[in-house]
């Protein structure tokens, strides 16, 4: 186990900066306390550093598109239910 300068068990986090995408590191659970920082993973190769940000951007774009489609699906379901209710009221009145 790795302990920070304030004797707490260090946490493993993941960096998503452009220079170190996906690289894990140890840090203090209270970052403002002691400022402990130590890399867990070795440095990534240059190819990984150039490819990973593009993959993350593509994944985020797909997630946003999916969220928009889910929202539109919800609106269409409400519209369909309302139209059926209006049709039933019209037919039975």
MOCORMO-V606743 format. One record per pair of residues at least 4 apart in sequence whose ideal C-beta (glycine too) atoms are under 7 Angstrom apart, sorted by the first residue. I is the first residue (numbers start at 1). J is the second residue. D is the distance in whole Angstrom. If there is no record, write none. Layout:
# MOCORMO-V606743
<<I:J:D> <I:J:D>>
This chain:
# MOCORMO-V606743
<<1:9:6> <2:10:4> <2:26:5> <2:38:7> <3:7:6> <3:8:7> <3:9:6> <3:10:6> <4:8:5> <4:10:5> <4:28:4> <4:34:5> <4:36:4> <5:34:4> <5:36:5> <6:28:6> <6:33:5> <6:34:4> <8:28:6> <8:29:5> <10:26:4> <10:27:6> <10:28:6> <10:36:6> <11:27:6> <11:29:5> <12:24:5> <12:26:6> <12:40:6> <13:24:7> <13:25:6> <13:27:6> <14:22:6> <14:24:5> <15:20:4> <15:23:5> <15:25:6> <16:21:6> <17:21:7> <18:53:6> <19:49:7> <21:49:7> <21:52:4> <21:53:6> <21:56:7> <22:52:5> <23:39:7> <23:41:5> <23:44:6> <24:40:4> <24:41:5> <25:37:6> <25:38:7> <25:39:5> <25:40:5> <26:38:5> <26:40:6> <27:31:6> <27:36:6> <27:37:5> <28:33:6> <28:34:5> <28:35:7> <28:36:4> <44:48:4> <44:49:5> <46:50:7> <47:51:6> <48:52:6> <51:55:6> <52:56:6> <53:57:6> <54:58:6> <55:59:6> <56:60:6> <57:61:6> <58:62:6> <59:63:6> <60:64:6> <61:65:6> <62:66:6> <63:67:6> <64:68:7> <65:69:6> <66:70:6> <67:71:6> <68:72:6> <69:73:6> <70:74:7> <71:75:7> <72:76:6> <73:77:6> <74:78:7> <75:79:6> <76:80:6> <77:81:6> <78:82:6> <79:83:6> <80:84:6> <81:85:6> <82:86:6> <83:87:6> <84:88:6> <85:89:6> <86:90:6> <87:91:6> <88:92:6> <89:93:6>>
